Amino acid sequence: MDFFITIIEQGLIYGILALGVYITYKILDFPDLTTDGSFPLGAAVTAALISRGVNPYMTLPIAFAAGALAGVCTGLIHVKGRVRDLLSGIIMMTALWTINLRIAGTSNVPLFSKETIFKNSFLEKLLPEAVQPYGTLIVIVILAAVTKLILDFYMKSKSGFLLRAVGDNEKLVTALARDQGNVKILGLAIANGLVALSGCIFCQEERVFEISMGTGAVVIGLASVIIGTSLFRNMTFMKATTAVVIGSVLYKACTAVAMRNFEPQDMKLITAALFLIVLLISMERRKKVKIDA
Amino acid sequence: MKTKTTAKVLGAALLTMALAGITTVYAEDQYTIGIEQFAEHGSLDNCREGFLEGLKEEGIEEGKNLTVDYKNAAADMGTCGQISDKFASDKVDLMVGIATPSAQSLYNAALEKEIPVIYTAVTDPVTAELADKDGNPVGEITGTSDKLPVKQQLEMIRQILPEAESIGIMYTTSEANSESAVKEYEALAEDYDFKIETAGITTTADIPLAAQTLMEKVDCMTNLTDNTVVSSLPTILEMANEAGIPVFGSEIEQVKLGCLAAEGLDYVELGRQTGKMAAQVLKGEKKASEFPFETIEEAAFYVNTAAAENLGIEIPEEMTDSAAEVFEEIAEAK
């Protein structure tokens, strides 16, 4: 039971990160490496605030804002500086390493003795005794659901429509007399805000900030997006955002299973193999559909 | 007839289950522990080896009355969390964290489960919030620290190099252990008339350039237990030899590989000490919260005479005489 709870918790936390990656990778068609820096950025901001006694719930919007700012920087470098997309992300990712160290003050900040969004006197009063052990899970489910719903709502707005258009058809945006550069910057801001929010939640769940926690974040995000969107390609009733979050839970489940049954050194290879299998299965399905048609 | 067979089968099944239940009850002295090591690393491997030896000396032996679930987090925080949660949900008798991030992650997972945690190779348990200001455990968690004997090291460098003015230290900015060690060096260096020059790196790829820059400025270098730097030690030593700059180590393995000398740690010994603490907790003689964290009792002096010869440095005889181990050749890196 605990095993599944852990997978869902971790999957949903990284699901928010995956939503961010979904915006850049799928919607904007922008390979954004800023992610590896904005994930720990959210955590660094959170650790710095919580250790100074700020209310843990306040860290959520602040971390989002910090991530959004990083996204804006990447966007400006790319749009205004005319630097290639991949490079703009790399530049910001590199810069964020130092910025994160400066914000957190040191490379490792423990938060064991502090109140977090998962452990605080308010929550202890609110939740009945029997539900207490599932407190963390409940908070994560609520956060992930709310984030996803807000994002869905935004996508339906005029601004969200433009965002979706930029990736598909830049000319359309220009034809609508909008500056597609600005729309791109906005998209990167939202995406990295989500990634930082995910880092903020992760840091409070693990109760420690560690500078290296962002390493590989973009890979986890991409894997989740690809697993989610390709597995549920044909389920039209399901929103892409839902698919992405489920993809993240599945990815975490893959790594958990690999960890249980194989030697630690083989972990990465097994995860890669599982990832590939999921991809191949979903490709198969697409082919069948084509034959039918 | 059919029902009878079914009943028989069911009965047999029940009996087996009951018996199985009994065997688990009787095998009271069976222990299961989960070991989480943060990264693949020589010193940390030595720690683990020593730990199991320490347990064995107390009569708890792997394969006999001990089951060990060993996991390596491959230096990834996310994996750390997953391993810790796995151990906690398996309800192991004791969790062992090797290196700071693993210890913190295990402690986080253990908070609600009431599983004791023993750690080792944590340089500063107080800053890591695993112990309070007086060194007492913050919960069911204790262990050993691999804090470097900085004072003895500086004393030794002064003795071997009476003329040296500055010491260079290369460290990874992401490693909290190294950061606190550098601070300690900077605080104590003045007492021995040394100036400390540091070079911070983020990955292995930065090492050649950082080493080059550092070596132009300093008279000698000293190593910490920095994971990234230590794993590139052969590269650094080669460059140092060309520049004629002595490099001091921080533990036995580094001296074996060609560092000039070290007032250092023996990680196998550190692990053994930790293993003995764990044995007390497992046997129920003491609770983890009842003993403060320990550091290794005494630093040992290691010297490599082949390295000294290469550099044309004479090690005072009284020093080699008091050495815990003298290496006469430079070992190949594993």
Interface residues (C-beta under 8 A of the other chain):
Chain A: M1 D2 F3 T6 Q10 Y14 W97 L101 T106 S107 N108 P110 L111 F112 S113 P133 F202 E205 E206 R207 V208 E210 I211 S212 M213 T215 G216 I220 K252 T255 A256 M259 R260 P264 Q265 M267 K268
Chain B: E40 Y70 K71 N72 A73 A74 A75 D76 M77 G78 T79 C80 G81 Q82 I83 D85 K86 A88 S89 T100 P101 Q104 S105 Y107 N108 L111 E112 T127 A128 E129 L130 V138 T173 S174 E175 A176 E179 T202
